[in-house]
């Protein structure tokens, strides 16, 4: 264990994490933008004195559980988490699970995208955040109970017709992506629970799951029939936020196309929802 490097890393990372990043109330004006020691300790579930000694290079060797908790509290990405474990004399295990918190920077990005439907999902396709144009195109997730905002669950448990080529391909991609997530986060109870629930929906999910296809979802073409605007075609771009286990999904349309015209019209009246 290298106490000096561990202490310096903790101090440096704490100074770069804002209360908004950590999902806590900053409590008004601050002298510095980073978290306070007591806030890191509270987020990690350890005593303030213990954390202070770690930052001062005087603390005992932290356990794997403490290191994992510090990694989550300080919002470390995978490379930083690996470094934290290694300077503490441990080998990192798999990450615990995707974060349910969307960073302030990503939320700001969604707000600025007024001409592109965009939303954030986690590794198990839980819908976490969205912008007004996504609401205008697909409906408002805010009116749905938080436990019913999972896109894969709604796909297999709802009335969707999975026999069409486009719907079947999308379902294949989602299940292959979920299998990849189940390996990356083997200890995540949310992913395990979702898979068990999906198996209960019937053959459409179970058949795909048992094929053991694995693929991380990237850019693709999204086609669907809108109840008002008819057939829409979008280029679906994916921005992966690897350290949080999240993806930002953007829908863009070819210039001059019917889909681009629909987006332009929805932008003019963003309160519309299907």
ABEGO torsion letter per residue (X at the ends): XBAAAAAAAAAAAAAABBAAAAGBBAGEBBABABBBAAAAAAAAGBBAAAAAAAAAGABBBBBAAAAAAAAAAAGBBAAAAAAAAAAAGBBBBBBAEBBABBBAAAAAAAAABAABBBBBBBAAGBBABBBAAAAAAAEBAAABBAAAABAAAAAAABABBAABAAAAAAAAAAAAAAAAAAAABAABAAAAAAAAAAAAAEAAAAAAAAAGBBBBBBBBBBBBBBAAAEBBBBBBBBBBBAAAGBBBBBBBBBBGBAAAAAAAAAAABAABBX
